[in-house]
């Protein structure tokens, strides 16, 4: 949280923050695994196997970061339903950061980018900023940034970064991280 908070307060651009977070995610996997997953598993059954595997792996391996979560079904754009979702009951990362910008720029956007670009699987994440839950939809492409409702949310009232920026008297330019960001 300290590093994420520092990135937000220092005013790095949203793109730089997203790219740094993608690099962190990449570093968690042996490079050959990512290449093989994308080349061999992602194409099977239009990505269904890969999406379902990632949902299960995420639900099992990420509870330390996000909190209790479970695999559920998601509806794809073509109307089919796959068991490739993960519902996070109350995201510890969001709850602890209390910052919409940290959620968007160090989790949601980089994670979506990582799974698409490095594992070949679409992911649309839907954080709920009221109850801190989050729905991961593996196999579902995210909407364009200008229509993603999470990116239209106002800064959280309890956001410590927004409070610090106000105290420092900093005005945010469109290139700086503020809440919300993109």
Beta strands, then each sheet from edge to edge (+ up, - down):
strand 1: 69-75
strand 2: 81-88
strand 3: 123-127
strand 4: 134-138
sheet 1: 1+ 2- 4+ 3-
end
